[in-house]
C-alpha cells in the first residue's frame, strides 16, 4: 500500500507541476478573452431599465441598418479574404518554388511588415497615395487616365477593399508558405513514375493536399477583414457601415444605456460569426495535420 500511495503522489505532483507553467496563460486568457465575452453577453441581455431582455437582438435579426451593417461587414470580409488568399497563395508559391536564400528572407520580412500594418498610418498612406490629389492619382492622371473619372473614391467601400487587401495578401503569403514547403518531392516523383502528368499531379495530389490549409488561411483572413476597425474608421470617417464602426458609434461618448446595450448585442453577433469561422479554421487545421503526419 505504501508503494502504491507513493506512486500516486508522484503522479499527482507531476501533473500539478505540469499545470503550474500554464497558469499565467489561463489567467491571461480568462482576463482578456473569457471575462470580456461574458461581460458583453450579460450587457447585451440588459434593457433600458437594467431588466433582462432579448430586445437588443431584434435589430440584428430584422432587416434594418444594423442587419445591413452585418451584411456589409461579411461582404467586405469575403471579398478581401478572397482577393488576398488568391494573390497571396500565388506569390507564396512563387517564393517557395523559385526564390531562395537571402532574397526569400527579405521578401518574408517585407510581407511581415505589410501584414502587420494597419490603423491610422495605413489609412493616411493610402489617402496620400490614392486620394483625389494623391501622388499615385496624379501619376496615373499624368499617364492619361483619371481613376476619379468614374465612381471610384478611396473613401468608399471599394477603397476599403483596396486598403484591406494591402495587408491581407501579405498575411496569406506568410501563413500559406509552410503548406507549400511541406509538399514533398517524393510525391511528385512517385506520380511521375506512375505516368501522371503535371496537370494530373496537381489535380489528384497537389490541390487536394493544399486545399485544407488554403481554406484555413481564408478563414483567418476573413476574421481579420470582418473585425478590423481602425483602418476603415480613419479612412472613411464612418461612412461605410460595418459592424465595428457601428459599435464604436453606439458606445463612444455620452450614450444612453440602451445604445450601449445594443452595441453589446452587436458585439455578441460578431462573436457568433467569429465562432463559426473558428470552427471552420479548426477543421482545416485537422485536415492539414492528417497528411503532415503521413
HELIX and SHEET records of a PDB file:
HELIX    1   1 UNK A    2  UNK A   20  1                                  19    
HELIX    2   2 UNK A   23  UNK A   29  1                                   7    
HELIX    3   3 UNK A   30  UNK A   34  3                                   5    
HELIX    4   4 UNK A   35  UNK A   44  1                                  10    
HELIX    5   5 UNK A   55  UNK A   57  5                                   3    
HELIX    6   6 UNK A   58  UNK A   61  1                                   4    
HELIX    7   7 UNK A   65  UNK A   98  1                                  34    
HELIX    8   8 UNK A  101  UNK A  115  1                                  15    
HELIX    9   9 UNK A  119  UNK A  130  1                                  12    
HELIX   10  10 UNK A  135  UNK A  142  1                                   8    
HELIX   11  11 UNK A  157  UNK A  181  1                                  25    
HELIX   12  12 UNK A  185  UNK A  193  1                                   9    
HELIX   13  13 UNK A  198  UNK A  201  1                                   4    
HELIX   14  14 UNK A  202  UNK A  206  3                                   5    
HELIX   15  15 UNK A  207  UNK A  227  1                                  21    
HELIX   16  16 UNK A  230  UNK A  236  1                                   7    
HELIX   17  17 UNK A  243  UNK A  251  1                                   9    
HELIX   18  18 UNK A  257  UNK A  292  1                                  36    
END                                                                             
